[in-house]
Amino acid sequence: MMHPSLLKLIRLISRAKVRRLLRGLRGVKGIVAACFICGFFAIGLAPVIAIGFLKESITSPETIRSIAPLGMLAICVSNLLVAKPENGIPFLPAEVDFLFPGPFHRRELLAYKILGMLMATTGASILFSLFLIAHLTHWLAGFVGLFLILSFIQLVQVSVALVAATVAGRAFTRGRKLFLLVVGICLVYGLADALASAANRDILTVIAQFRSSWAGMFLLAPFEVFGRTLAAETYVPELLGWGSLGLLINAGLVLLVLLLDANFLETSVVASQKMYERLQTIRRGTVWVSIGSSKPGRSHRRLPQLPWWGGAGPIAWRQMSTARRGARRMFVLLFFIGAASAVPFMMRIDNPQALVGAASGMLVMFSLVFLPQMIAFDFRADVDRMETLKALPISSTAIVIGELLTPLIVATAIQIVLIAAVALLQQGLPWELLIAVVFIPPANLLVFGMENLMFLWYPYRQFGGFSDMQAYGRQMMIMLLKMLLLGLVAGIAIGLGGAAYWLAGRSTMAFAVVSWLSVCGLSIGLLPAIAHAYRQFDPSTDTPA
């Protein structure tokens, strides 16, 4: 099934990853980074593992059996939605250059690719099963179930790519549309029947009713095996029986992949090039431009030119134009994230206060953790253009303002839309969210200002590679330092606001106004520090590899 030299190549790649990981431990920086990584994993995993081994599962097995098949169905349908005949199977650029011209059959290359995916899936399954151990009855069942689930999803992707390469493009498109139409009809019928049969709108009850309907049983039949393996309560016969059946299903997919024997090499070259370009754009922090860019020759209206503003206008216009080219896919992803997060709350909207509290907490976490990483239209996206920026006859303060303006506007618009959605559900805007609207712009300036300040002090790539321990450790240290600085600013603002509250005779308005002015002052006061860090940035030595 596989040439001996390909097996040797897999062994050498595994050894190289271990050597690169160990090489990152050399020197003081590597040791400090490793200590941070071990510390974070210990803090995050130790309590979870202790709870998982010392206490009973906090999630019932029936809940896992209900949710896992639905999740697998959603992932497979989404993969089919984006599948195209020209997608192919992505390989690394070095594999394309050296393996495709080599004396290997197509099936040997497929077996090599599948074996590499299964090895990567093993490590991911161990890590995810440890994080989810508190929700699992047995850790071994969780590991086996996750391994089979992840392997099944990847094998389905490969099978779809080979089917697309085997049949004609028009036939594949029509077949995919017909299949998706059938799935959509079954989903609509099953969900309508489940909503009508459920006594309340609790999401678990709706899922249980959907699984018991004929449409749900038809759609979820291939995935029930993996959900039961993941939630196995006994090793024998549940884990052994369902796990063996899941293994047979995956083995059947492997056999299907090898029997198709499609001429995938040409499409894989294109897919590999796209994957390499995507990795490069992620490293430059401009992934949305690559994913959401328009097709060649397609005209779009250009953004109107901004005023000069001492040189900040053109810088901001360029970043806004970049954000606009990737806006469609970015907002689609944000919509799906928000919709998935809102489903559990929409099922129980009878408690408005709980909904507002949960939405506020999600908004804070979303604004501090996810948005700064997703909206990198600032210095982080210009890591390879720093030399050009420094050659411009523009003051450092103007460049800083121009770089920060786009993420500030985009993040503020997204957060206001989220708040408007909560207000629409509640048929009114609670005073807590109204205050949040006022604090959003200066808070965003503070968050993105700190993000860029940390970047100019400790430059890093958005994606440094899975084996780059120093990159992981550096980003963890930056996140910790950013959280400490944000906590300090919040403490100062709350302290000054509290003092105004008591001096004004317990006036809530005085607390809000003084706190808002404090956040604004501290945010604006961060600009000179960013400008100084920008002036100290040396592109010849500080640009990350």
Secondary structure, DSSP 8 states (H G I E B T S, - for coil): ---HHHHHHHHHHHHHHHHHHHHTTSHHHHHHHHHHHHHHHHHHHHHHHHHHHHS--SS-HHHHHHHHHHHHHHHHHHHHHH--TT------HHHHHHTTTSS--HHHHHHHHHHHHHHHHHHHHHHHHHHTGGG-S-HHHHHHHHHHHHHHHHHHHHHHHHHHHHS-HHHHHHHHHHHHHHHHHHHHHHHHHHHHH-SS--HHHHHHHHHHSHHHHHHHHHHHHHHHHHT-S-IIIIIHHHHHHHHHHHHHHHHHHHHH----HHHHHHHHHHHHHHHHHHHHT-HHHHHH---TT-----------GGGHHHHHHHHHHHHHHTHHHHHHHHHHHHHHHHHHHHTTTT-HHHHHHHHHHHHHHIIIIIHHHH---STTTTTTSHHHHHHSSS-HHHHHHHHHHHHHHHHHHHHHHHHHHHHHHHTS--HHHHHHHHHHHHHHHHHHHHHHHHHHHS---S---TT-HHHHHHHHHHHHHHHHHHHHHHHHHHHHHHHHHHHTTS-HHHHHHHHHHHHHHHHHHHHHHHHHHHHH--HHHHS--
